[in-house]
């Protein structure tokens, strides 16, 4: 279980202090797919990076299965918004990177790689270098690479943010299929409300300045899901609620500014 | 479809070569025109034919190949020692603020000293043998190369390192598995550029207090107004330069097939 307690993050720029995150409290249960939705600048990426150990909180703490997080580690896999495949490694070697770093025997590495290439539909492309792949394919490899390390939690920072609408839909369905099979704990950051509802069990809505979690919603949609649920009344009702929450907050912020 | 795209790629591949041939033909043609046409006094511009004869007589005197080899030896020795020290130091400086602060003042200071101004000192310290020539090339290239390597390694995207950290990369593996492979193509380019400077400093070194080598050949020929021999010396240096450059590029392509370069 990922637990965030009384977390604050203050950036000092020059003489000014910017309160990026204020009093964040949240948990992600084992095998839960949690999403954080919020406008850009609300600190959602900062929060995720702190969970990954790439940034440190000003006060408060984050624990994963009761161990305090003090730096990046293989127990928390991450998929970045930017393309971060190692360009000098082929698709299969990218996926094998984590297990090899962690000292997994080579025969086992091969079966892990075969498995995740298969689940993500990349088997045909295993010998290619990243430069030959489209954006969607690169993110597929990034997901396979993170999963191959069998992390306790998968942290995803708007992984489909740079993709076109059609590819996004395909990737969302692919992620759900992989997740339904693996039942990993996932913390997924997005600014796309549809994406959050479609994927997640729980949605934390964040608002900005200071970044706080405004409200947490349970998604009442059954699994397995496909894109036909985007037009169901439950989906639309939840979307309406979240949109209105973010909208009123944004209007308030605009008036105060 | 397949054959169509193939013939297109053939055309595209052929075109730059055609331009290359064109450029060589134009330069040689211009040279022929100026010299055979007697537009320029042969003391300033010998004809291609005279230069060819100079090559033959240099060969008969038994200096062409030995001088080329000795120059090649000096360049490679100075360059390789510079590279062997500059690459690790550049990587360390790129990854450690303390190392950077410690080394940078001295490196920047020496980097801005013209190597030619150091030659009298070098002769005083190291004499006039090969060692001094190699030292000149080393000093001329090492300090530039360190900073170029540092910049290349600093240019590795931070998110690539972060990705590696989240996959469990630690300690020396950060260098061997991420930083080094990520910056190898850039370092190769740094080396290629540096090789050009190495040749420049070689000739500078051989112009002063030398009794062998291509620079020495050029200087001695100038004393006797043997412009054809000067040209022969220049041609050898130029051709060796083109060949090393080509070698570096070919090596880069072979070793780093994954590398994305503008225009490829």
Interface residues (C-beta under 8 A of the other chain):
Chain A: X52 X53 X54 X71 X72 X73 X74 X76 X77 X78 X80 X82 X84 X86 X87 X88 X89 X90 X97 X98 X101 X102 X129 X130 X131 X145 X146 X149 X155
Chain B: X157 X159 X160 X162 X163 X164 X165 X166 X167 X168 X169 X170 X173 X177 X178 X181 X182 X184 X256 X257 X258 X259 X260
